[in-house]
Amino acid sequence: MHIITKEVYFCYGHRLMNHPGKCRNLHGHSVKASISIKRDQLNDQGMVCDFSDIKDCVESFIDEQLDHNFLLHKDDPIIPLLEQNQERFLALDEHPTAEILSKMIYRYIKSAGFDIDQVVLWETASAYACYRED
């Protein structure tokens, strides 16, 4: 099995309404997402795929959905205020944790036809969440 990994970087804001600590407050992150693609056999160029193919796929999704966006649970009471002020946000069915964001990225890349192994989302320099499907 061959595996390659492409890293992408983006920023987002969020809050975790049910968190007992300071993450319940509005805050932001500058994150790194590591996207790993797997393949049993290399292509005719001796690659799993071109790194730029991964970048092109994931960057369009991240730019449209996540980067410099405010990610909230759909029941967050701040949503009407954001709508009233025409602020950019994305309301999610699940709380916008690193675990959920890594799953979102994984499923998008999988739907684009890549044989994805995992997505690791580094929320800080020392903390990350990983999503993979067996």
Secondary structure, DSSP 4 states (H G I P E B T S, - for coil): -EEEEEEEEEEEEE--TT-SSGGGS-EEEEEEEEEEEEESS--TTSSSS-HHHHHHHHHHHHHHHTTTEEEEETT-TTHHHHHHTT---EEESS---HHHHHHHHHHHHHHTT--EEEEEEEEETTEEEEE---
